[in-house]
Amino acid sequence: MRGARAAGEPASSCRRPSGRPACDFTLALPNTNVGPFLQWDPAASVPPAGYIGQPAIPHAIVGSATNVFRLSGPNVGGPGVNVVSTNLFNVTGKIFVRGSTTTSLATAPNPSAGGQPLTLTATVSPVAPATGVPTGTIAFKDGAVTIGTAPLVNGVATLTISTLFPGAHSLTAVYSGSLDFLTSTSAAVIQNVAGNASTTTLTSSANPIKRRQAVTFTATVSPVAPATATPTGTVTFRDGTTVLATVTLVGGRASFTTTRLEAGTHPITATYSGSITFGGSASAVLNQVITP
């Protein structure tokens, strides 16, 4: 019979010739998906909630190719009874349910300055009656954008960044879940990042000009006292709501030249996108006149 063992041999022994390495169970241990299991046939009746059967009640089963136990042989069931069988079994077993979790997020410092290192700490805890220490990863998000990930160590994950632009940021920590625990998301933490103020001015190389004549628009982004650093980043030039170009600042200035403006008056603006250390700003409207 398959699976039989010699008398006196323990079921867990691993027989090997002398000098050979011991049996290696490391490949089997990580596989937690053990099954399939025999369980009550739900077409007959439903087992107790959370279980695959009730051991005190013989019941028809599913989960095997042949769900019948049969013995055959001369008089195996008594005189003249050569076959006995049953489709009723006593089944026990509880269905594993992953434990719920809660995730909390803390930031330090808050508020912070633009370019200052900011540490985000996420803590994942099991919800009773679940016990244990959750494992897995945390995705840190600024709104819908993932700004970094970190593994859980003893239920805690940390991330240090210095790339948040000035302004208010809605930060959350999303736990990925594991084989033992369900996912969860922290409440949002509003991180206030202070930045130096800026001003943007816009000039034109000539105004008015003739149609198809080249015109150069120059945006100058300046720090507002007491800031003294030179702003970096990009400036977007617009004709009303239409984007004409986006240009990188060099020494606090960005220029754009075009010959494609049609006759008429064009409301030109320049918008500074801001940077890690400077908040954004927009110029006043410059009405560029193009004559036929």
C-alpha positions in Angstrom: 0.0 0.0 0.0 1.4 3.4 -1.0 2.6 5.4 2.0 3.1 2.4 4.2 6.2 2.3 6.5 8.1 -0.4 8.3 7.0 -1.3 11.8 8.6 0.9 14.4 9.7 3.5 11.9 8.5 7.0 12.9 6.3 8.8 10.3 8.6 11.8 10.2 11.9 9.9 9.6 13.9 10.5 6.4 15.8 7.4 5.4 19.1 8.0 3.5 22.2 5.9 2.8 25.2 6.6 5.1 27.1 9.7 4.1 24.4 11.3 2.1 23.1 14.8 3.2 19.9 14.9 5.3 16.6 15.6 3.7 16.0 19.2 2.7 12.5 20.5 3.5 13.3 24.2 2.8 11.4 24.1 -0.5 8.3 22.8 1.1 8.2 25.0 4.1 7.5 28.3 2.3 4.4 26.8 0.5 1.5 27.7 2.8 -1.1 26.7 0.3 -1.7 23.2 1.6 -4.6 21.4 0.0 -7.1 20.6 -1.4 -9.0 19.5 1.7 -12.0 17.2 2.0 -15.0 19.2 3.1 -18.7 18.9 3.5 -20.7 18.8 0.3 -22.5 22.2 0.4 -25.3 20.7 -1.8 -26.3 18.6 1.2 -25.9 21.2 3.9 -23.6 24.1 4.9 -21.0 23.4 7.6 -20.7 25.8 10.6 -19.4 29.2 9.7 -15.6 29.3 9.4 -15.2 25.5 9.3 -15.0 22.8 6.6 -17.1 20.4 8.5 -18.5 19.2 11.9 -16.7 16.1 13.1 -19.6 14.8 15.2 -21.8 14.5 12.1 -21.0 12.0 9.3 -21.6 13.8 6.0 -21.1 13.5 2.2 -17.9 15.3 1.1 -16.3 17.0 -1.9 -12.7 17.7 -2.6 -11.5 14.4 -4.0 -11.8 12.6 -7.3 -13.5 9.7 -5.6 -15.6 10.7 -2.6 -16.5 7.2 -1.5 -14.7 4.7 0.8 -15.1 1.1 -0.4 -13.9 -2.3 0.7 -14.3 -5.5 -1.3 -13.5 -9.1 -0.6 -15.1 -12.4 0.3 -17.6 -11.8 3.1 -15.9 -8.5 4.0 -19.3 -7.1 5.2 -20.4 -10.4 6.7 -21.6 -13.7 5.3 -22.5 -13.2 1.6 -21.6 -9.5 1.7 -18.5 -9.0 -0.5 -18.6 -5.2 -0.9 -19.2 -2.4 1.7 -19.0 1.3 0.9 -20.0 4.7 2.3 -20.0 8.3 1.1 -20.3 9.7 4.7 -17.2 11.0 6.5 -16.4 12.8 9.7 -14.7 16.1 8.7 -13.0 18.7 10.9 -11.0 21.8 10.1 -11.2 25.5 10.5 -10.8 27.9 7.5 -7.9 30.2 7.8 -8.8 33.9 7.5 -6.1 36.5 7.2 -6.0 39.0 10.1 -7.1 42.6 9.7 -4.6 45.4 10.2 -4.4 49.1 10.9 -1.7 51.4 9.5 -0.7 54.7 11.0 1.6 57.3 9.6 3.8 60.0 11.3 6.0 62.6 9.7 8.9 64.6 11.2 9.4 67.5 11.2 6.0 69.0 10.3 6.0 71.7 9.1 9.2 71.3 7.2 11.3 73.6 5.0 11.7 73.1 1.3 14.7 70.8 0.7 14.8 69.7 4.3 15.0 65.9 4.9 11.6 64.6 6.0 11.1 61.2 7.7 7.9 59.3 7.2 7.2 56.4 9.6 4.5 53.8 9.1 3.4 51.3 11.7 1.3 48.3 10.9 -0.6 46.6 13.8 -2.8 43.5 13.8 -6.5 43.9 14.8 -7.6 41.6 17.6 -8.2 38.7 17.7 -5.3 38.5 15.1 -1.8 38.3 16.6 1.7 38.4 15.3 3.9 41.0 13.6 2.9 42.0 10.0 5.5 41.7 7.2 5.5 43.1 3.7 6.0 46.5 2.3 4.7 50.1 2.6 4.0 52.4 -0.3 4.2 56.0 0.8 1.9 58.3 -1.3 1.6 62.0 -1.9 -2.1 62.1 -3.0 -2.2 59.4 -5.7 1.5 59.5 -6.5 3.9 56.9 -4.9 6.9 58.8 -3.6 8.7 55.8 -2.2 8.5 52.3 -0.7 10.1 50.6 2.3 10.0 47.1 3.8 8.4 46.5 7.2 10.9 45.6 10.0 9.2 44.5 13.2 6.0 46.1 11.9 7.6 49.5 11.1 8.7 51.1 7.8 10.5 54.4 7.3 11.3 56.6 4.4 13.4 59.8 4.3 12.9 62.3 1.4 13.7 65.9 0.7 11.9 66.3 -2.6 8.5 67.8 -1.6 7.8 71.1 -3.2 6.5 74.0 -1.0 2.8 73.7 -0.1 0.4 71.3 1.6 0.8 67.6 0.9 -1.7 64.9 1.7 0.5 61.9 2.6 -0.7 58.3 3.2 1.0 54.9 3.9 -0.5 51.9 2.1 0.4 48.4 3.5 0.7 45.7 0.8 -0.6 42.9 3.0 0.9 39.4 3.3 -0.1 35.7 3.4 -1.1 36.3 7.1 -2.5 39.8 7.1 -4.8 42.0 5.0 -3.9 45.3 3.5 -4.7 48.6 5.1 -4.2 52.4 4.5 -3.4 55.0 7.0 -5.3 58.2 7.5 -3.9 61.2 5.6 -1.3 63.4 7.2 -1.1 66.9 5.9 2.5 67.8 5.5 3.1 71.6 5.3 6.3 72.4 3.4 7.4 76.0 3.7 9.1 77.6 0.7 10.7 80.9 -0.2 8.4 83.3 -2.0 9.2 84.3 -5.6 8.0 86.9 -8.1 7.9 86.5 -11.9 8.1 89.4 -14.4 7.6 89.1 -18.2 9.0 91.4 -20.9 8.8 91.4 -24.7 11.7 92.3 -27.1 9.3 94.5 -29.1 5.7 95.6 -28.9 3.9 96.0 -31.2 5.4 93.9 -34.0 4.3 92.9 -37.5 2.9 89.5 -38.3 5.6 86.9 -38.8 8.2 89.1 -37.1 10.2 87.4 -34.4 9.4 88.3 -30.8 11.3 87.1 -27.7 9.5 86.8 -24.4 11.7 86.8 -21.3 10.6 85.8 -17.8 12.7 86.7 -14.8 12.0 84.9 -11.5 13.4 86.7 -8.4 13.4 85.7 -4.7 11.4 87.7 -2.2 13.4 89.0 0.7 14.8 87.7 3.0 15.5 84.8 0.5 18.6 85.4 -1.6 19.1 82.2 -3.6 18.5 82.1 -7.3 15.3 80.2 -8.2 15.5 77.1 -10.4 12.9 75.1 -12.2 10.8 75.9 -15.3 8.6 78.7 -16.7 5.6 78.0 -18.9 4.6 80.7 -21.4 1.0 80.9 -22.4 -1.1 82.9 -24.9 -4.3 83.0 -22.9 -4.9 79.4 -22.0 -2.8 78.0 -24.8 0.7 76.8 -23.8 3.4 78.3 -26.1 6.5 76.7 -24.5 8.0 75.5 -21.2 11.6 76.6 -20.7 14.1 75.8 -18.0 15.4 78.7 -15.9 19.1 79.6 -16.3 20.3 82.1 -13.7 16.7 82.9 -12.9 15.8 83.8 -16.5 13.9 81.9 -19.2 13.3 83.1 -22.8 11.1 82.0 -25.7 11.2 83.3 -29.3 8.3 82.8 -31.8 7.2 84.1 -35.2 3.8 82.2 -35.2 1.5 84.8 -33.5 -1.3 85.9 -35.7 -2.5 89.5 -36.1 -4.3 90.8 -33.0 -3.7 91.3 -29.3 -2.3 88.3 -27.4 -2.5 88.1 -23.6 0.9 86.5 -22.8 1.7 85.2 -19.3 4.7 83.4 -17.7 4.1 80.9 -14.8 7.0 79.7 -12.7 6.4 76.1 -11.6 8.3 76.5 -8.3 11.0 74.2 -6.9 12.0 72.5 -3.7 13.0 75.7 -2.1 10.8 78.3 -3.9 7.1 78.6 -4.3 5.6 79.2 -7.7 4.5 82.5 -9.1 2.9 84.0 -12.2 3.6 87.2 -14.1 1.1 89.9 -14.9 -0.5 89.7 -18.4 1.5 91.2 -21.2 -0.7 92.2 -24.1 1.4 91.6 -27.2 0.1 93.4 -30.3 0.6 91.9 -33.7 -0.2 94.1 -36.7 -1.2 92.8 -40.1 
